[in-house]
Amino acid sequence: MNHLSPYRAYRPAGFTPEERDKVEILFGGLHWRAERLMQAVFENLGYRARALPTATREDLLAGRELADVGQCCPTSFTTGNLTNFLKSETARLGAEETARRYIYVTAGSCGSCRFGQYHQSYELALRNIGMDAFRMFLIAQDRMDQGALEGGGLKVDMPLTLGMLWAILCGDVVQSLEYQVRPYEVVPGETNRVSREAVEQLAQTFAERPKREGKWGLLAWHLSTGHFVKALREVHRRFGAIEVDRLRVKPMVKITGEFYLQTVEGEPNHNIHRWLESEGAEVYPAAIAVWLEYWLRFYAQEFEERLGVEKGVRAKIAMIRGIERAFSWSYGRLRSALGDIPHELPDQYELRRLAAPYFHHRLSGGEGDMLVGKALWAHQHRKAHMICELSPYACMPNTMSIGAMAGVIGKHPDLLYAPLEIKGDAEVHALSRCQMILTEAKKRAQREYEDALARTGLTTERARELLDRHPEMKRADWRLPHHGVAGTAANMVLHLAKAHAA
């Protein structure tokens, strides 16, 4: 007869301050730029840290084998990613030394998304590979000053969380710049090289972040300092050496979807970003900052519904709105350091308004009403020719979003929408579905370009002659204004005509 024992919640052994110089903090799940800058933040505070490698198909299979098979693919990928790394280190060092040498830090959550239960899948997988002694710590994603975790070796305080926040913002603006340059680079591979160099330079900037005392003084320093702005201006200068040809006609594809799948770049989403570029598209990536700003809006919404019932609610709403403005201003300041080329953040309250007829703003699972709002925002403001939404297999919040989008398409039949259910092992099916919609997006981009030529009376040859008169427009650090069309080539034609007329 099998021995049955009662369930006990996972509680890791402590990580002490004395272990900081011997133990490496593992983390991951974002795009590589943000992860590299976050690593530098850890190092700036005296920790050793390493981002796990991007998850692979082998990690997916391991996650399904070691935890429950009914979980969504982001859970399988991240579970397998951690356990495969630990298994490789165990083969090299032994289980006891691996458990002593590494800890894992990840965010916790709650609500309808299974993200709140990821850690239980990790725990089950760790038991199944004989790594019960491995230490894993959860960080609440809605608290900036949580104090020391078990053992006191890791402090989740303002120096750490503010550093991570600015690392994400800087990673976002560099990613946005990179994705607007690479499809038009004259010398293939140059954008990737410059981007790698730029992120390493930024990492050094974060590693050299000055120490500041006091929570409010530290916050004021981050809001007012030129430390990161100066570094981003150097990044802008580096990108200026890249020659681009913005008269190449390419459809603009806006990425939305579940947080992990829209953020990561690699096998977990079938390398969708690079695949779209290889198919001739320009990708509008999903900024992590948009999701962070959504959380601020969600907190404000909770208080809005207590007006007239609870005392002090107006003051709390005003405080959150002040934080929202400071957040948006900080992102805009970093964006300006890159010549205002990175995409702006959409207004969260406009997203709520656009989504309201189709998706209630109090449904908070996953990305909430943002997926519907972002699709309509990009469509109505001519920011993209096509929306590509990446949804994990059997993800309830995204299933609700896709259902709501049926109503959106009914009212806006000209919105090109490609919902891809990512199972992790059905790449041909997902990319084939995307390619069908992309074919129509290419036709729209071409028609838009030809309409721009007709409106201006230019030909492609004449547009290139005008472009040759303005060599600054061939540099990646030059900002192309938005002239009310989605495609870069069409905007370029309209701008050249306007500049010539002036």
N, C-alpha and C positions, 0 to 999 in steps of 0.2 A: 504494500500500500504506500502510495506517495505521501511524503510529509508535506502538509500544507501549513504555511505561515501567514499571518495577517499582513496586509499591505502597510508599508511604512513609507511616508513621504521622504523623498531624497533630501539628505542634508549633508553637504560636503564637509570634510575636515577643514580646519582653518588654514588660511594662507597668511603667514605672519610677516611683519616688516623685515625680519632677519633673513627671509628667503628671497627678497626682491632681486638680489644680484645673482641668484642661482636658478630662479624659476622664470620661464617664458610664458607670457600671456598670449593665448591663441584667440583669434577673433576672425570674423569674415562675413561674407554675404552681400557685399556692396561691389561697385565697380572699382577697378584697381587704383584709380587716381585717389578716390576718397580713402581707400584702405591704406595706401602708402602715406598719406598725410596724417591719418589717425595713428599709424605706427610711430610717426615722428612726435606726435603729442604725448604718447606713452613715454617715449624715450626722454622727452623734455622734462618729465616729472620723475625720472629716475627708475622707470620700469623697463624691463625687457619685454618686447612684444613682437609678434609675427602674425601676419595675415595668412590664413590657410590658403592653399592653392585653389584656383577656381574649380568648382565641382565638375566631375566628368560623368560619362555614362556608367562607368564602373562604380562610382559612388552611388548613383541611383539604384543600381542592382543590389549593392551592399545594404543600403538603407532599407530596401524592401525586404531583404532577407533577415536583417537583424532586428527590425521593428515591425509594426503592423503594416500589412500590405494595403490597407484601405486609406492610408494617409495621403494627403495631396503631394504632388511631386516636389515642391520646395522642401517639405519635411524630409522626404526620402533623400533628396540631394544633400541637404545640410547634415542629416544624420550620417549618411554614408561617407560624406566628406571628412567629418571629424573622426569617425571610427577607422577609416582606411589610413588616415594619417597616423593615428595612434598605433595601429597594427604594424605599420612600417617602422615606426620608432621602437616598438616593442621587440621586433625582430632584430633590431640593431643594438638596443640598450637593455632589453629585458623589461617586463611589466612593472616591476617595483621602481626601477630608475625612471621609466617614462612617466609614471604617476607622480614621482617626486619632482621631475624636471619641468612639467607643463601644467597649466590650468587653462580652462576655457571660460570665456566671458561672453554672454549673449544677452539680448534684450528679452524681457518678459512682457506679456500682454494678457488681455482677457477679451471677452466678447464672442461673437459668432465665428470669428476666424480661428482656425486651429493653431495659429501662431502661438496662442497662449498655452498650448499643450506640447509645443516642440520639445521642451526640456524633458517631458516624460518619455518621448521617443528616444532622446539621447540616453536617458538613464537605462531604458530597456536594452538598447544596443550596447551600452558599456557593460552591463551585466553579461550579455551574451558573448562578449569577447574576453571576459575575465578581467575587466578593468573597473571593478566595483570601487576601488580606492581612488580612481581619478576624480579630480576636483573640478566642479562646474559651478559657475556663479551666475545668477540672474540679476539683471539691472532693470529697474522699473523705467520705462521709456517716458514717463510723464513727470519725473522728478529730477531736478538739476543738482540738488544737494542732498544726497542720501546717506552721507557719512561713510564710515568704514564697513566693509563687508566682513563676513565671518573670519576672525583671526586678526583683522586690522591691517593686513598687508596691502590691500587695495582700497583706496579712498575714492568713492564716487562723489567728488565735491566740485565746487565751481571751477577751479583750475582745470580739472579734467573735462567736465562737460562743456564748458565754454570753448576749450581748445578743440574738442570733437566737433562742436557746432560750426566753428569757423573752418575747420578742415573740410567738412561736408560742403559748405558754401563755396570755398575755393575750388574744391574738386568739381563741383557742378559747373561753375563758369568756365573752367578749363575744358571740361568735356564738351560743353555746348560750342565753344570756339572750335575745338578740334573737329567736331562733326560737321560744322559749316565750311571747313577748309578742305578736308580730305577728298570729298567727291570732285573737287575742281583743281586739285594740285596738278601742276604741269610735270613735275618730277615725281613719279610714283614712290611712295615710301617716305617722302620727306616729312610729311605731317606727323607720322608715327614717331619718327626720330626726334623731331623738335618737341613733341608732346612729352615724350619720356624724359628728355633733358629738362623741360620746364617743370615737370612734377618733382624731379629730384631736387631742383633748385628750391622749389616751394617747401619740400620736406626739410631742407636745411633751415629755411626760414622758421618753420614751426619748431624744429629742434632747438633753435636759438631764441625762442620766445622768452622775454624777460619775466622774472618772477615779480608778482605783485601781491601785496598784503590786503586783506579785507575783501569781502564779497562784492560790495558796491564799488570799491575802487577798481577791482579787477574787471567788473562789468563795464565801468566807464572807460577803462583803458581799451578794451576790445572794441567798443563802439567808436572811439575817437582816434585810435592809433593809426599811423601811416605805415606800420610795420608790414602788414600784409598787402596793402595797396601798392607800396613801393615794389615789393616782390612781383606782384601781378603786372605792373608796368614793364618790368624786365621781361616777363613772359610775353607780353604784347610785342615788345621789340623783337624777341626771338622769332615770333610768328611772322613778323614783317619781312623776313628773308625768304619766305615761301612765295613763289609765283603761282597765281591761280588763273583759271580761265572760267569766268562766271557766265559765259555765253553757252555753256553746255546745257542742253535741255534735260532736266531731271525732275521727276515727280517728288514732292515733299511728303514724307510719311511720318505721321505723329505716332509715337509709341505710348500706349497707356496699358493699364492692366494691374494685376496683383503686384504688390510692392517688390518682392524678390525677383520675379520674372522680368519685370520692366527695368530693373536696376542692373542686374548682373549681366555680364558680357561673356558668353561662352556656351557650353553644351546644355546647361539647364534650360535655355530658351532657344535651342537649335542655332546658336550663333546668329540670331535674327538680325542684329544690327549690321554685322558684316555681310550677311547674306543679302540683305536689301541693297547695300551699297554695291555688291558684286552684280546685282541685277539692274543697276543703273539708277538707283534712287538716292535722294538725300534724306538722311534720317534726322528727325527732330526728337532727341532723346528725352526721357522722363527725368526731370530734376528731382533729387531727393528733397530739396528745399520746398517744393510744392507740397509734398506730403507733410513735412514739419509745419508748414503754415496752415494746412488743413486741421491739424490737431489744435492749434491755437483758436481757429474759428469754431471748432467743435466745443471747446470749453466755453467760449463766449455764448454759443447757442444754448448751452445748458442753463446759464444764468438768465438769458433773455426770457425763458419760460417761467422764471420765478418772480418776474416783475409784478409788484402789487401784492406779493404773498410773503416775501422774505425781506427783512431789513438789510440795508447795505448792498443790495444787489447792483444798483446803478454804479456804485463805486468800484465794485469788482469787474463789471463789464468795461468801465472806463480804463481800469488797469490793464485788462487783457488787450483792449484795443490799442493802448499805448505800446504794449509789447509787440503787437502785430505791426504797428508802424515802424518801430525800431528794427524789427526783423527785416521788413521789406526794404527799409532804408539801407541797412547794412549790406543786403544782397545787391541793391542797386549801386552802392559805392564800389563794391568789388567788381561788378559788371562794368562800371565806368572805367575802371583801371585797365580793362581789356578793350577800350574803345567803344563801349556799348554794343559790342558785336554779339555776345551771348544773349540767348533768348530771355525776354523779360518774364517775370512771374505773373501768371494770370491772377486777376482779382478774385479772391475766394468768395466774396459775396455775389459777384457776377456769376460764378460757377454755380452757386446755390440757386440763384434766380433762374438760370437757364435750365437746371435739372429739375426744378420744383414740380413742373407738370407731370413728370415721369417717375421721379424717385424722391422719397421723403428724406429731408436732411437729417432726421433723427435716426435713420437706419445707419448705424455706425460701423458695421463689420467691414474689415478690409479698407478699401478706398472710399467707402460710403458713396455719396452722391457725386463724388468728383469724376468718376469715369464717364458718367453721362454728361456732366457739366463741361469737362475738358473736350469731349468730342464735339459738342455744339459750339464751344468757344473757338476751337481751331477751325471749324467749318465756317462759322459766321464771320470771323475776322480774317478769313483768307490766310490762315497760317499753315494750312496743309491741304494737299489734294486727297489724302486718304488717312484713315485712322486704323491702326493695327493694335487690337487689344489682346493681351496675353493673359490667359486665364488658366490656372492649374486645374487638373482633372478633379472634378467633383467639389470644387470650391464654392461654398454656398454664397458668399458675398458677390463673387464675380458672376455666378449663375444668375443672381438677381439683376445685376447690371446688364447682362446680355439680354435678359428678358425685357427689361425696361427699354433697351435700345431698339427693340422691335417697334415700340410706339414712336420712338424718335424717327426711325426710318420711314414710318408711315406718314409723318408730318413733313419730313425733309428727305424725300426720295433721292435727291441729288447728293446726299452725304455718302461717300464711299467708306464702308465699314467692314473690316475683316476681323471677326472674333476668332482667335485661335485657341483651342483647348489644348494645352501643353501637357502631354502625358509623360514626356521624357524619352519615350521610345517609339514615337510615331512621327518622326521627322518628315518623311516623305508626304504624309497626309497633310500635316500642318503647312508645310511650305508650298505644296501644290494649291491648297486653298488660298493662301496669301497671294500666290502668283496670279491667280485668276483676277483678283481685285486690283493687283498692281498693274496688270495689263491695261485696265481701264484708266487707272491713274496716269499712266504714261501718255495715253491718248489725250487726256485732259491737259496735261502739262504742255504737250505739243500744240494743242489748239490755243491754249492761253498765250503761248509764245508767238504763234502766228497772228493772233488778234493784236498783241502788243506791237508787232511790226506793222500791221495794217493801220492801227490807230496813229502811229507816229510817222508813217510814210517811209520807214526805213526798210532796208534789206539786211540780211545777215552780214553780207560783205561790207555794207556801209556802216553797220553797227561796229564791226571790227576796226574799220578805219577810224571811227570816233574814239574807240577804246584805245587805239595806239597813241592818240594825242594826250591821253591821260594815264601815264604809266603807274601813277599811284593807285589806280583802280585795279591793277593787276597784282597788287600785293595783298597778302592774307590779312594784314592789319588794317585794311581800309574797310570802313563800314558802309554797306549798301543799304540805303533807306528803303523802307517798305512803301510801295506805291499801290497798295490795294489788291495785289495779286499774290498767289501762293508761291509760284516758282521763282527761283533765283534768276534764271535766264530772262524771264519776262520782266521782272523788276529791273534787271540790268538794262534792258532795251528802253524801258520807260525812263530810267534815270539818264541814260545817255542822250535821249532826245531832249529831255528837260535841260540838261547841262549845255547841249549844243545851242538850244534856242536862247539861253541866257547869254 
